[in-house]
Amino acid sequence: MWLLISAIAALVATYAWLKRPGQDRLSMLSLAFWGLTVCIFVDHTIGWVIDGSEGPYFEVSADALCLSAAMIIVVLAAWELALLIDRLKASRADVRAVQGAESMEE
């Protein structure tokens, strides 16, 4: 289930990025979700093969749902942190430009 949920999150992030390219670092969010999906796929497939390819490939349980939510929250938090850092840098650059213009006027 966590593989499916991460793949859906990656598809949604990619769609948002394609609709609004260059805004809000959506490319980074999309790349993070696709990286998460690939890592989960490799981990899940190797574990399934080592267990003898027995049982269902997709695990559907409350634990899997909680794990999916936790992983998506961490990716979204990292993306938000990157957005905050970008905005802080931009506001500092604006303040410096205004200060530079004021000092040239004097």
N, C-alpha and C positions, 0 to 999 in steps of 0.2 A: 504494500500500500504506500509506503514512503517513497518508493521509486516512482509510482504513478503521480503522487501529489507533487513531488519535486519536478517531474517532467511537465505537469500542467502549469506550475508556477513559472518554469522556464519559457514555456510557450506564451504565457500571458505577458511576461516581461519583454520577450522578443517582439510581440505584436505591438506593445506600447512603444518600444524603441523605434520600430519601423514607422509608426504613425507620427511620432514626434522626435525625429533624429536630432541629436545634438543638444537636447534639453535634459536637465536634471540628472545627468550621468546615467541615463537608462541603459546605455551600452554596457556600463560596468555591472549594473544589476542583472542584465541578461546574461552576461558572461559568467557571473558568480553562480546564477541558478543553473546554467548549463554545466559548469564545472561540478557543482553539487550532484547533478543528475548523472553525469558520467562516473563520478566516484562511487555513488550508490550502486549504479549498474554493475560496475566491476566487482565491488565488494559482495553484492548480492549473488552475482553469477558464480564467483569463485566459491563462496560458501555453499551454494546449492550443488555445485559439481563435487566438492569435497565430501558432502553428505551423501553422495551416491546418486544424485539426481532423483531423489525420492521426495514425494510430497509436493504440495503446490508451490509454484514459483513465487507467486505474490502472497504475502502474508497480510491477512485482514484481521486486525485486532485493535483493541483500544490502545495497547502499548505502541503499536505502529503509528496510529493516528497522533498520539502525543509526541512521538519522536519526529514525525513529519512537521508538526506545528513548531516544535523547538528549533529544528533546523531552519525553517523558513524565517522564524523570528530573529535568529542570529544573523542570517544573510541580510535581512531588512535593516537590522540595527547597524551593521557594518556599512551598508549603503547610506543610511541616514548620517552616520558619522562622517563619511566622505563628503556628503552634501554640505554639512555644517562647516567643515574645514574649508571647502571651496568658497562658501559664502563669507566666511571670516576673512579669507585672503582677499576677496574682491572688495569687501568693505574697508579693509586696511589700505588697499591701493587707492580707493576713492578718497579716503581721508588724506593720504599723502599727496594726491594730486591737488586737492583743494588747498592744503597747506603750502604747496609749492607755488600755486598761482597767487596766493595771498602774499607770500614773501617777495614775489617778483613785482607786485604792485607797489610795495613799500619802497 
